[in-house]
Amino acid sequence: MLSNRESARRSRMRKQKHLDDLMAQVAQLRKENNEILSSINITNQRYLTVEADNSILRAQAMELSHRYQSLNDILNYMNTSNGVFETEDLPVTVDPFMNPMNYLYLNQPIIASVDMFPY
């Protein structure tokens, strides 16, 4: 009779220890779950910030692209209508860069890239 009671007591102790271990595991898993959720929230916030920054940069890149195209259109127009504004009354200058009618330096296209502008 004594050994049966002792066996039942050990069995209850094992069950209690197993229950305590499971409760500790639940607490640990909940803690890890909260840490993961916090990490996900931080990552989502960073993603939204980067996405907003990318939208701004895309808009700036489009604006710079339009400006670049407009400047190239102006240069092409000026190069094709090179002799339209020349008259005999204009003074002749020695320095070709000081002569506003000398468009040879305008033959070079504007080379620019979005990567050149740090924002």
C-alpha positions, 0 to 999 in steps of 0.5 A: 500500500505504501509503495502504491501511494509513493508511486502515485505521489511521484506520478503527480510530481512528474505531471506537475513538473511537466505542467510547470515546464510547459508553462515556462515554455509558453511564457518563453514562446510568448516573449519571443512572439512579442519580440518578433512582432515588434521587429516586424512592426519596426521593419514595416515602419522602415519599409514605409519610410523607404517607400516614401523616400523612393517616391520623392526620389522618383518624382525628383528624377522625373523632374530632372529628366524633364529639365534635361530633355528641355535643355537638350531641346533648347540646345538642339534648337539653338544649334539648328538656328545658328545663323538666324540672329547674326547681323553685320552690326554685332561687334566681333570679339576675339574670345569665342566664349564671350561671343554670344553668337558663337554656339560651338561650345553648345554642341556638347549635350548636357551629361547628367545622371540622377546619381550625380545629385545626392539627396 
